[in-house]
Amino acid sequence: MIEFNKKLIFKKFFSDNTYFFLSAITTLGLIVWVIQAVNFLDFVTEDGHGLGIYFKYSLLNFPKIISRLFPLIFFISIFHTINKFEQNNELKIFWMNGIHKIKFVKNLIIYTMTAIIFLYFLTSLVVPWSQKKSRIYLQESNIDFFPSLISEKKFIDTVDQLTIYIEDKIEKESYENIFIKDTDKEKVKFIYAKSGKLINNPDERVFKLFNGKIINVNDGRVTEFNFETTNFDLSKYLTKSITDFKLQEKNTKSILDCYINYFLLDKKYYYDVINCNDPAIKEMQKELFSRLIKPLFLPILVLSLCILLLYPKENSNYRNSRIWIFLLGLSIIIFSEFSESLTARNFLYFKISLIFPLIISLTQYIFLKRKINQQN
């Protein structure tokens, strides 16, 4: 019966904390996502991507936002829950039921390990997949919102290998004095038309041109001819949006394979001009730190918060201890962000970062255990 009561008490603490954590990270995540999504409107107004691409691209950035907010919100949620239980005298229920404070600390560490596993899943699998998927949407997109690019008396070169100049806009999607330059490797095509109409729908995406001239330049040879009506196909053109895959979008296994085999084991046949090369080592160390090492700072945050158990509300240092420990937690989060860029500098910093969280966590646990035993 006593063990059953202990389980219920812990269940209440962790369920309250989980609810607060999920509510806080969802709310703050949505706020950040909306702000970021507004910035992504440039894809529609400047790069010519349609609303469908814009929505998918912005939505797929949500997991990255959650992963970045995770340590801060997790720290705040534990801080809030411990303080709430202390203020409501609920922590005393733990001690009255024979739960030792070090037992409380151990259960909190186990709870944190569950959070670390989820964060690993997020940073190592979900975020790279979502970032890669969003980049694929950009690669496969065409100018499905082309009218937004058209401006009077302005050269438009947002589209790769294509420059368009419009002198006058007569009415919606109808223009006068149109100049087009179409570049394809060694071939260049110049088109002038007195008027034109833009046809932009799912079935057809063309510039219908009237009364003009086409000049082709191919290996120094120039040919030209006049036309009364011609259709200039726009569906094959892509915008100049960055479409190359970044390291952040590559899966964790491929990054580890390159880093271990090429850099650590010196297997030169792993070299790849795009995916695995000498200049990439710094960025790889930074990315591996972000995905695999930074989550290990969560136990440091939680063990720092466990110091609150040493200062109940009857203690004269109760208020000051809350302030200092909260500032300590924020400092640890800032330090983890700083360490991410630091590990990109050289291999020594990266090696130190591998063991640093473990050493600090162990030191904190030993300190806490000694202090709790002294109080008892």
Beta strands, then each sheet from edge to edge (+ up, - down):
strand 1: 154-156
strand 2: 162-171
strand 3: 174-184
strand 4: 187-200
strand 5: 205-218
strand 6: 221-233
sheet 1: 1+ 2- 3+ 4- 5+ 6-
end
